[in-house]
Amino acid sequence: MADAPEDAPSDDEKKAPGKLGGAAKIAGLVLTVMLVEAGVLYVLLAPEEVVAEEQLPDAATEELAEVAVDAFTTTNARAIPGRLVHLTFRLTAVVPAHRAEEIKESVGGAFQARIRQSVLEVARAATSDDLDDPRLRGFKGDLADAMNTVLREDVVRTAVVSEFKALEQ
């Protein structure tokens, strides 16, 4: 019987050797793989971000030019319910200087009628808040968006509205 306790495995021997060490190895391997993947993604994506930053001009340094669009006169029945508002204004588009001639030809030629129609639609749909704003921010933003939609590209940086008159009737 003295031999029996020696032949029986002890509690330490019953645990599988290296089981705790195996979990640590797996966790280390998973962590290593994740770090390698993150490094590869950073290397692959970083050059595109640098190129994109170099290609896009800074708004503060971009040279801009003004392109005269036209003078407009229309009525707006939505701004003040039950009353007509006669709108008169001159519209100028601010565009990148290197594209000014191309945009000028488009605005005065192939896209003239469509731009005129879209500007008149914006003017007729303007709300009283749009027309009451001293800077006409919402109105000018809508005009620039309408021109960019017609030109099918985002070249009009902003719209300049001059000689603006809104008369209630």
C-alpha positions as CSV (number, residue, x, y, z in Angstrom):
1,M,0.0,0.0,0.0
2,A,2.9,2.3,0.4
3,D,3.4,2.0,-3.3
4,A,-0.2,3.1,-4.1
5,P,0.2,6.8,-3.2
6,E,3.5,7.0,-5.2
7,D,1.8,5.4,-8.3
8,A,-1.2,7.8,-8.2
9,P,-0.6,11.1,-10.0
10,S,-0.7,14.1,-7.8
11,D,-2.9,17.2,-8.4
12,D,-0.1,19.0,-10.2
13,E,0.5,16.1,-12.5
14,K,-3.3,15.8,-13.3
15,K,-3.3,19.3,-15.0
16,A,-2.2,19.2,-18.6
17,P,1.2,20.5,-18.9
18,G,1.4,23.8,-20.8
19,K,-2.4,24.4,-20.9
20,L,-2.1,27.9,-19.4
21,G,1.0,28.5,-21.5
22,G,-1.0,27.5,-24.7
23,A,-3.7,30.1,-24.0
24,A,-1.0,32.8,-23.6
25,K,0.6,31.7,-26.9
26,I,-2.7,31.9,-28.8
27,A,-3.5,35.3,-27.3
28,G,0.0,36.5,-28.2
29,L,-0.4,35.1,-31.8
30,V,-3.8,36.8,-32.2
31,L,-2.4,40.1,-30.9
32,T,0.6,39.9,-33.2
33,V,-1.6,39.2,-36.3
34,M,-3.8,42.2,-35.4
35,L,-0.8,44.5,-35.1
36,V,0.6,43.3,-38.4
37,E,-2.8,43.9,-40.1
38,A,-3.0,47.4,-38.7
39,G,0.5,48.2,-39.9
40,V,-0.2,46.9,-43.4
41,L,-3.5,48.9,-43.6
42,Y,-1.6,52.1,-42.4
43,V,1.1,51.6,-45.0
44,L,-1.5,51.0,-47.8
45,L,-3.8,53.8,-46.9
46,A,-1.4,56.6,-45.9
47,P,0.0,57.3,-49.4
48,E,-3.5,57.9,-50.8
49,E,-4.3,60.5,-48.1
50,V,-1.0,62.3,-48.8
51,V,-1.8,62.4,-52.5
52,A,-5.3,63.6,-51.9
53,E,-4.1,66.4,-49.8
54,E,-1.6,67.5,-52.4
55,Q,-4.2,67.5,-55.3
56,L,-6.9,69.5,-53.5
57,P,-6.2,73.2,-53.4
58,D,-6.5,75.0,-50.1
59,A,-9.6,77.2,-50.1
60,A,-7.4,80.1,-48.7
61,T,-4.8,79.8,-51.5
62,E,-7.0,78.8,-54.4
63,E,-7.2,81.6,-57.0
64,L,-10.8,82.4,-57.8
65,A,-12.4,84.4,-60.6
66,E,-15.8,85.8,-61.1
67,V,-18.0,84.8,-64.1
68,A,-21.0,87.0,-64.8
69,V,-24.1,84.8,-65.2
70,D,-27.0,87.2,-66.0
71,A,-29.6,89.6,-64.5
72,F,-32.8,88.1,-63.3
73,T,-36.3,89.4,-62.6
74,T,-39.0,87.2,-61.3
75,T,-41.9,87.0,-58.8
76,N,-42.1,84.8,-55.7
77,A,-45.5,83.9,-54.3
78,R,-44.1,81.5,-51.5
79,A,-42.1,84.0,-49.4
80,I,-45.2,85.9,-48.0
81,P,-48.5,84.0,-48.2
82,G,-51.1,86.0,-50.0
83,R,-48.6,88.5,-51.5
84,L,-46.2,88.6,-54.4
85,V,-42.6,89.5,-54.0
86,H,-40.9,90.9,-57.1
87,L,-37.2,89.9,-57.1
88,T,-34.5,91.6,-59.2
89,F,-30.8,90.7,-58.9
90,R,-27.6,90.3,-60.9
91,L,-25.9,86.9,-60.4
92,T,-22.1,86.2,-60.6
93,A,-20.5,82.8,-60.0
94,V,-17.1,82.5,-58.2
95,V,-15.1,79.7,-59.9
96,P,-11.5,78.5,-59.9
97,A,-9.4,81.0,-62.0
98,H,-8.0,78.2,-64.2
99,R,-11.5,77.2,-65.2
100,A,-13.0,80.7,-65.6
101,E,-13.0,80.8,-69.4
102,E,-14.5,77.3,-69.7
103,I,-17.2,78.1,-67.2
104,K,-17.9,81.5,-68.9
105,E,-18.5,79.7,-72.2
106,S,-20.7,77.1,-70.6
107,V,-22.8,79.7,-68.7
108,G,-23.2,81.9,-71.8
109,G,-23.6,79.1,-74.3
110,A,-24.5,75.4,-74.0
111,F,-26.0,75.7,-70.4
112,Q,-27.4,79.2,-70.6
113,A,-31.1,78.2,-70.7
114,R,-30.8,75.5,-68.1
115,I,-28.9,77.7,-65.7
116,R,-31.4,80.5,-66.2
117,Q,-34.3,78.1,-65.5
118,S,-32.7,76.6,-62.4
119,V,-31.9,80.1,-61.0
120,L,-35.4,81.2,-61.5
121,E,-36.7,78.1,-59.8
122,V,-34.6,78.8,-56.8
123,A,-35.7,82.4,-56.7
124,R,-39.4,81.5,-56.9
125,A,-39.0,78.9,-54.2
126,A,-37.1,81.1,-51.7
127,T,-38.6,81.5,-48.3
128,S,-39.1,84.8,-46.5
129,D,-36.2,83.8,-44.2
130,D,-34.0,83.4,-47.2
131,L,-34.9,86.8,-48.5
132,D,-34.8,88.6,-45.1
133,D,-31.2,87.5,-44.4
134,P,-29.0,90.6,-45.0
135,R,-26.3,88.4,-46.4
136,L,-28.6,86.1,-48.4
137,R,-26.6,83.1,-47.3
138,G,-29.2,80.4,-47.9
139,F,-30.3,82.0,-51.1
140,K,-26.8,82.2,-52.5
141,G,-26.0,78.7,-51.4
142,D,-29.1,77.4,-53.2
143,L,-28.1,79.3,-56.3
144,A,-24.5,77.9,-56.3
145,D,-25.9,74.3,-55.8
146,A,-28.4,74.8,-58.7
147,M,-25.6,76.0,-61.0
148,N,-23.3,73.1,-60.0
149,T,-26.2,70.7,-60.7
150,V,-26.7,72.0,-64.2
151,L,-22.9,72.1,-64.9
152,R,-22.7,68.5,-63.5
153,E,-19.6,69.3,-61.4
154,D,-18.7,71.2,-58.3
155,V,-17.0,74.3,-59.8
156,V,-19.1,77.2,-58.5
157,R,-17.6,77.9,-55.1
158,T,-20.1,80.6,-54.3
159,A,-22.7,82.8,-55.9
160,V,-22.5,86.6,-55.6
161,V,-25.8,88.4,-55.7
162,S,-25.6,92.1,-56.5
163,E,-28.2,94.8,-57.1
164,F,-30.7,92.8,-55.1
165,K,-34.2,94.2,-54.7
166,A,-37.2,92.5,-53.2
167,L,-40.5,94.5,-53.5
168,E,-43.7,93.3,-51.9
169,Q,-47.0,93.8,-53.7
